[in-house]
Amino acid sequence: DNNDFGKVNMAITPRQPGSSFKPIIYERALEDKLITPATLIDDKPVSFGSYKPKNFDGKFRGPVTVRRALVNSLNIPAVKVMEKVGVADGLDNAKKLGITTLSDQTNYGLALVLGAGEVKLLELTNVYATFANAGVYHEPNYILEIKDKRDKTIFEYKGQAKRVVAEGPAFLISSILSDNATRAEVFGNALTVSRPAAAKTGTTEEYKDALTLGYTPDIAIGVWVGNNDNTPMDNIAGALGAAPIWTTLMNTFFKDLPDDRFIQPGAVVKKTITCTQAQTPTPTPSPQASVTPIVTRMTEFFLKGTEPQDCPSPIAVPDPTETSAPSSAPTPAPSPAPQTSPSPSPSLSPSPLFSPILSPLPT
């Protein structure tokens, strides 16, 4: 019936979330100590059976840290993390964080980490709110209190808080997603607001959905942009369509909120790692020539007991010929943003081993 067109509540209508689903999988990998924020993942061409994930810009960056991979929404490292976690545990983590729309694991493959499963914006935003609450889950609720005409409270919501994620992994996700300096490699300042805030974008295949979700300790906001009849938009990615709305809302609400910051819990330690690499000059020197080593320092947060003693090595991934096939669902694209201003050097990446390749991406 044409009269009903548009009567759709997109906050509770399941849609593919694109790369905004990635933190759910990365959190589980951090929680299970399969990775740390400093773990190196080789961003290079890889095949998982017939599945060949690609980054949005078609580039390959070589070894990248988990921090750099997640905050810049690189697809190939994300799929490798999904392979380490496993689809079953990934779905379990999504359910634990309040996602109710994902069904049997046989319906999904490695593309799950890129947002191949449909979720509700309300529930996904509440996942981010759970990270904001240091891992404590509150069921979404529309009415907090009702008062009668005499200002007497006749109803008060008394939902029970439930810890679903440990403080340590929740803090690491918040630290990574609020790292403006490292994110500038791909997103420039498109997700920068007036105070430290975690943020993640999502864009689906053919630009049918564009999302930006993010939070501080006091507020979490999720924004979806698209057509409710599922028709594609005109090249509108999450950072282009949803991010301006998100940043405006966040800055507006900040005027009435305290400037609270993410607090490092006792389960997390901060450590500086020093790496020394031999340097081979070009052209090849004579045997008598001296070779100056490259000294690299990286400061990062770790769950206690996971901090490396020396330079991290790339994580091992199974032989591509032995890995599982992807879901038949379309693989969403990540959500890039144009470099809208000169990007600062990433604060955790001061050296050749960890520094990014700076290049603008298409919008």
Stockholm file with secondary structure:
# STOCKHOLM 1.0

chainA/1-363         DNNDFGKVNMAITPRQPGSSFKPIIYERALEDKLITPATLIDDKPVSFGSYKPKNFDGKFRGPVTVRRALVNSLNIPAVKVMEKVGVADGLDNAKKLGITTLSDQTNYGLALVLGAGEVKLLELTNVYATFANAGVYHEPNYILEIKDKRDKTIFEYKGQAKRVVAEGPAFLISSILSDNATRAEVFGNALTVSRPAAAKTGTTEEYKDALTLGYTPDIAIGVWVGNNDNTPMDNIAGALGAAPIWTTLMNTFFKDLPDDRFIQPGAVVKKTITCTQAQTPTPTPSPQASVTPIVTRMTEFFLKGTEPQDCPSPIAVPDPTETSAPSSAPTPAPSPAPQTSPSPSPSLSPSPLFSPILSPLPT
#=GR chainA/1-363 SS CGGGTTCCCTTSSCBCCGGGGHHHHHHHHHHTTSCCTTCEEEESCCCBTTBCCCCTTSCCCEEEEHHHHHHTTCHHHHHHHHHHHCHHHHHHHHHHTTCCCCCCGGGCCGGGGGTCSCBCHHHHHHHHHHHHTTTEECCCCSCSEEECTTSCEEEECCCCCEECSCHHHHHHHHHHHTCHHHHHHHHTTTTCCSSCCEEEEEECGGGCEEEEEEECSSCEEEEEEECTTCCCCSSCCIIIIIHHHHHHHHHHHHTTSCCCCCCCCTTEEEEEEEEEECCCCSSCCCTTSCCCCEEEEEEEEEETTCCCSSCCCBCCCCCGGGSCCCCSSCCCCCCCCCCCSCCCCCTTCCSTTTCCCCCCCCC
#=GC SS_cons         CGGGTTCCCTTSSCBCCGGGGHHHHHHHHHHTTSCCTTCEEEESCCCBTTBCCCCTTSCCCEEEEHHHHHHTTCHHHHHHHHHHHCHHHHHHHHHHTTCCCCCCGGGCCGGGGGTCSCBCHHHHHHHHHHHHTTTEECCCCSCSEEECTTSCEEEECCCCCEECSCHHHHHHHHHHHTCHHHHHHHHTTTTCCSSCCEEEEEECGGGCEEEEEEECSSCEEEEEEECTTCCCCSSCCIIIIIHHHHHHHHHHHHTTSCCCCCCCCTTEEEEEEEEEECCCCSSCCCTTSCCCCEEEEEEEEEETTCCCSSCCCBCCCCCGGGSCCCCSSCCCCCCCCCCCSCCCCCTTCCSTTTCCCCCCCCC
//
